[in-house]
Amino acid sequence: MVILKTLAIVFILAAMRAVTARIRIDQMVAFSWRYLAPAAFAAAGGDHLLFQGVHAMSLKLGAMLPEVLRHLFKKPATVPYPFQKLQVPKRYRGSPVMDPPLWHRLPDVRPGLPV
């Protein structure tokens, strides 16, 4: 069932691309996120309700809710870059230089050379 839905979405996107000659990729992505993704989530939820029942779905949602709320109020792991710059250490002198790879330090053991 999921494969059929995926193929339907791919077909819709391909048909839109074939029919409308001047649609930009950002418009296609906006359409996908605005209309097709919610429709896919609603269809998946409908299938779940149809096959699993309301009780099973409410149990799963009840189990997920504390986890979602915990991550919602957690300190973000990233920095909003354009608005908040990273603090560069005072001893920073450019890009870090890595040690040469290990194969530079191995002895040369090509055939024909004395060992």
One Martini backbone bead per residue (centre of mass of N, CA, C, O) as a GRO file, in nm:
protein
  115
    1MET     BB    1   0.057   0.063  -0.021
    2VAL     BB    2   0.300   0.252   0.003
    3ILE     BB    3   0.399   0.216  -0.287
    4LEU     BB    4   0.148   0.331  -0.424
    5LYS     BB    5   0.165   0.613  -0.296
    6THR     BB    6   0.444   0.683  -0.398
    7LEU     BB    7   0.377   0.652  -0.699
    8ALA     BB    8   0.156   0.866  -0.701
    9ILE     BB    9   0.336   1.106  -0.624
   10VAL     BB   10   0.536   1.076  -0.854
   11PHE     BB   11   0.326   1.105  -1.077
   12ILE     BB   12   0.226   1.386  -1.001
   13LEU     BB   13   0.498   1.530  -1.030
   14ALA     BB   14   0.552   1.447  -1.324
   15ALA     BB   15   0.291   1.568  -1.441
   16MET     BB   16   0.343   1.856  -1.355
   17ARG     BB   17   0.610   1.884  -1.512
   18ALA     BB   18   0.483   1.822  -1.798
   19VAL     BB   19   0.251   2.040  -1.806
   20THR     BB   20   0.438   2.248  -1.667
   21ALA     BB   21   0.697   2.430  -1.803
   22ARG     BB   22   0.756   2.683  -1.563
   23ILE     BB   23   0.831   2.524  -1.312
   24ARG     BB   24   0.982   2.546  -1.024
   25ILE     BB   25   1.140   2.376  -0.775
   26ASP     BB   26   1.033   2.551  -0.537
   27GLN     BB   27   0.734   2.511  -0.613
   28MET     BB   28   0.733   2.203  -0.593
   29VAL     BB   29   0.820   2.186  -0.296
   30ALA     BB   30   0.591   2.356  -0.179
   31PHE     BB   31   0.364   2.173  -0.276
   32SER     BB   32   0.455   1.916  -0.134
   33TRP     BB   33   0.449   2.033   0.161
   34ARG     BB   34   0.154   2.161   0.156
   35TYR     BB   35  -0.012   1.897   0.022
   36LEU     BB   36   0.123   1.605   0.003
   37ALA     BB   37   0.223   1.548   0.290
   38PRO     BB   38  -0.050   1.574   0.443
   39ALA     BB   39  -0.191   1.358   0.272
   40ALA     BB   40  -0.001   1.125   0.351
   41PHE     BB   41  -0.048   1.140   0.657
   42ALA     BB   42  -0.353   1.098   0.644
   43ALA     BB   43  -0.342   0.824   0.502
   44ALA     BB   44  -0.174   0.679   0.717
   45GLY     BB   45  -0.372   0.732   0.949
   46GLY     BB   46  -0.614   0.590   0.814
   47ASP     BB   47  -0.485   0.312   0.796
   48HIS     BB   48  -0.436   0.279   1.097
   49LEU     BB   49  -0.731   0.301   1.182
   50LEU     BB   50  -0.838   0.070   1.005
   51PHE     BB   51  -0.630  -0.164   1.121
   52GLN     BB   52  -0.593  -0.086   1.445
   53GLY     BB   53  -0.736   0.149   1.571
   54VAL     BB   54  -0.797   0.382   1.813
   55HIS     BB   55  -0.661   0.260   2.063
   56ALA     BB   56  -0.375   0.208   1.944
   57MET     BB   57  -0.324   0.502   1.862
   58SER     BB   58  -0.354   0.632   2.145
   59LEU     BB   59  -0.121   0.476   2.275
   60LYS     BB   60   0.104   0.581   2.092
   61LEU     BB   61   0.059   0.883   2.142
   62GLY     BB   62   0.094   0.865   2.454
   63ALA     BB   63   0.396   0.764   2.430
   64MET     BB   64   0.507   1.015   2.254
   65LEU     BB   65   0.446   1.284   2.403
   66PRO     BB   66   0.678   1.304   2.617
   67GLU     BB   67   0.907   1.304   2.407
   68VAL     BB   68   0.824   1.557   2.255
   69LEU     BB   69   0.825   1.751   2.499
   70ARG     BB   70   1.121   1.710   2.576
   71HIS     BB   71   1.235   1.818   2.294
   72LEU     BB   72   1.093   2.098   2.287
   73PHE     BB   73   1.252   2.204   2.573
   74LYS     BB   74   1.524   2.166   2.463
   75LYS     BB   75   1.832   2.235   2.403
   76PRO     BB   76   1.990   2.320   2.140
   77ALA     BB   77   2.262   2.187   1.941
   78THR     BB   78   2.254   2.445   1.778
   79VAL     BB   79   2.340   2.736   1.592
   80PRO     BB   80   2.220   3.040   1.483
   81TYR     BB   81   2.434   3.161   1.270
   82PRO     BB   82   2.360   3.452   1.159
   83PHE     BB   83   2.282   3.553   1.466
   84GLN     BB   84   2.508   3.350   1.593
   85LYS     BB   85   2.827   3.347   1.672
   86LEU     BB   86   3.109   3.190   1.704
   87GLN     BB   87   3.358   3.123   1.929
   88VAL     BB   88   3.686   3.204   1.896
   89PRO     BB   89   3.973   3.119   1.982
   90LYS     BB   90   4.265   3.291   2.061
   91ARG     BB   91   4.462   3.049   1.934
   92TYR     BB   92   4.364   3.084   1.655
   93ARG     BB   93   4.547   2.995   1.323
   94GLY     BB   94   4.341   2.841   1.155
   95SER     BB   95   4.361   2.562   1.013
   96PRO     BB   96   4.380   2.245   1.073
   97VAL     BB   97   4.650   2.016   1.107
   98MET     BB   98   4.721   1.713   0.996
   99ASP     BB   99   4.850   1.432   1.005
  100PRO     BB  100   5.000   1.221   0.838
  101PRO     BB  101   4.964   0.945   0.709
  102LEU     BB  102   5.064   0.623   0.776
  103TRP     BB  103   5.200   0.549   0.491
  104HIS     BB  104   5.451   0.745   0.532
  105ARG     BB  105   5.581   0.556   0.781
  106LEU     BB  106   5.628   0.325   0.608
  107PRO     BB  107   5.801   0.097   0.468
  108ASP     BB  108   5.960   0.012   0.175
  109VAL     BB  109   5.809  -0.294   0.002
  110ARG     BB  110   5.917  -0.346  -0.273
  111PRO     BB  111   5.997  -0.529  -0.521
  112GLY     BB  112   6.364  -0.556  -0.532
  113LEU     BB  113   6.423  -0.455  -0.255
  114PRO     BB  114   6.615  -0.418  -0.001
  115VAL     BB  115   6.575  -0.505   0.357
   0.00000   0.00000   0.00000
